[in-house]
């Protein structure tokens, strides 16, 4: 007998206000899925937020739906914070089918990094070729720390080590931004 295999994918789209989650599960054709839940523990929150979904779901979450601040108009939405989001995916009997995931959101950090890349590439810095290469390597190093942090958290489930790498990437970007001659 085949069993359903639950998987979800979190989009890394650069939208600061939205977090999208997609169903990438394998379902047996004859099984009926009931009480299908996605539970989310947002950054800096202690209470899980529950969403009722169907097979092959695509779920978009924002600051209002995740409980940061309830709004009535889309223009009032806040940017979602970067950090570790936890997800639980399950269906009835939920206690026996739950799968737990971690996602490190780095949208704001990557946005700030992109600004530094744009400044370096668009030649506003007016620096020598050698200095350009030095600055480029610093930005690449920051990208590598971000990638390593995501890997540690999302693939290895090592939140502490991943958070340390993430915080180091933030510090390196702050140093770079303060030292940059652009």
C-alpha positions in Angstrom: 0.0 0.0 0.0 1.4 3.4 -1.0 1.2 6.3 1.4 0.8 10.0 0.8 4.1 11.9 1.1 3.7 15.5 2.3 6.0 18.2 1.0 5.8 21.9 0.7 7.9 24.5 -1.0 8.3 28.1 0.2 8.9 30.7 -2.5 12.0 32.8 -2.4 10.3 35.5 -4.5 11.6 39.0 -3.6 8.2 40.3 -2.5 8.6 41.9 0.9 4.9 41.8 1.8 4.0 38.2 0.8 5.2 34.7 1.7 4.0 32.0 -0.6 3.8 28.3 0.1 3.1 25.6 -2.5 2.0 22.0 -2.1 4.5 19.6 -3.7 3.2 16.5 -2.1 2.7 13.1 -3.6 -0.8 11.8 -3.1 -2.2 8.3 -3.6 -5.1 8.6 -6.1 -7.6 6.7 -4.0 -7.1 8.6 -0.7 -9.4 11.3 0.4 -7.6 14.1 2.3 -9.6 15.7 5.1 -8.7 18.3 7.7 -5.7 19.4 5.7 -3.8 22.0 7.7 -0.8 24.3 7.3 0.3 25.7 10.6 2.8 28.6 10.6 4.9 30.0 13.5 6.0 33.4 12.2 9.1 35.2 13.3 8.9 36.8 16.7 5.6 35.1 17.5 4.7 32.4 20.0 1.3 31.4 18.6 0.9 29.1 15.6 -1.4 30.4 12.8 -3.5 27.7 11.1 -4.7 27.6 7.5 -7.2 25.1 6.1 -6.1 24.0 2.6 -6.8 21.5 -0.1 -4.6 19.2 -2.1 -2.3 21.1 -4.5 -2.7 24.3 -2.5 -0.9 27.6 -3.2 -1.1 29.7 -0.1 -0.1 33.4 0.1 0.4 34.9 3.5 1.0 38.5 4.6 1.4 40.5 7.8 -2.3 40.6 8.4 -3.0 36.8 7.9 0.0 36.0 10.0 -1.2 38.1 12.9 1.4 40.9 12.9 -1.2 43.6 12.4 -4.8 43.3 11.1 -5.5 45.6 8.2 -8.6 46.2 6.1 -6.7 47.6 3.0 -3.8 46.1 1.1 -1.9 49.4 1.2 -1.7 49.0 5.0 0.2 45.7 4.9 3.7 45.8 6.5 6.7 44.1 5.2 7.2 40.6 6.6 10.3 40.2 8.8 13.2 38.1 7.8 14.0 35.2 10.1 13.0 31.6 10.7 9.4 30.6 9.9 8.3 27.2 11.1 5.7 25.2 9.2 3.7 22.1 10.1 1.8 20.3 7.3 -0.8 17.5 8.2 -4.1 15.9 7.4 -6.5 13.7 9.4 -5.4 12.0 11.5 -3.2 15.0 12.0 -1.2 13.8 14.9 0.1 10.8 12.8 0.8 12.7 9.5 2.4 15.9 10.7 5.6 17.1 8.9 7.7 19.9 10.3 9.7 22.4 8.2 11.9 25.4 8.7 12.2 28.3 6.3 14.7 31.1 6.6 13.2 34.2 5.0 16.0 36.5 3.7 14.0 38.7 1.4 14.9 42.0 3.1 18.5 41.1 3.5 18.8 40.1 -0.2 17.1 43.4 -1.2 19.7 45.3 0.7 22.5 43.2 -0.9 21.0 43.9 -4.3 21.2 47.6 -3.7 24.9 47.2 -3.0 25.4 45.1 -6.1 23.6 47.7 -8.2 25.8 50.5 -6.8 28.9 48.5 -7.6 27.9 47.4 -11.0 26.4 50.7 -12.3 29.8 52.4 -12.0 28.7 55.0 -9.6 31.6 54.0 -7.3 34.3 55.2 -9.7 36.8 52.8 -8.4 39.8 51.0 -9.9 39.4 47.6 -11.5 41.3 46.0 -8.6 39.1 47.7 -6.0 36.0 46.6 -8.0 37.2 43.0 -7.7 37.8 43.3 -4.0 34.3 44.8 -3.4 32.8 42.1 -5.7 34.4 39.4 -3.6 33.0 40.9 -0.4 29.5 40.9 -1.8 29.9 37.3 -3.0 31.1 36.3 0.5 27.9 37.8 2.0 25.8 35.9 -0.6 27.6 32.7 0.4 26.8 33.2 4.1 23.2 33.7 3.3 23.1 30.5 1.2 24.9 28.6 3.9 22.5 29.9 6.6 19.4 28.8 4.5 21.0 25.4 4.0 21.8 24.9 7.7 18.2 25.8 8.7 16.1 24.4 5.9 18.0 21.2 4.9 20.0 20.4 8.1 17.4 21.7 10.7 20.2 23.3 12.6 18.5 26.6 13.6 21.3 27.8 15.9 24.1 27.4 13.4 22.0 28.8 10.6 21.0 31.8 12.6 24.7 32.5 13.5 25.5 32.4 9.7 22.6 34.6 8.9 23.6 37.2 11.6 27.1 37.2 10.3 25.9 37.9 6.8 23.9 40.9 8.2 27.0 42.1 10.0 29.2 41.8 6.9 26.6 43.7 4.9 26.5 46.5 7.5 30.3 46.7 7.5 30.4 46.7 3.7 27.7 49.4 3.5 29.5 51.6 6.0 32.9 51.2 4.3 31.9 51.3 0.7 33.2 54.3 -1.1 30.1 54.5 -3.3 
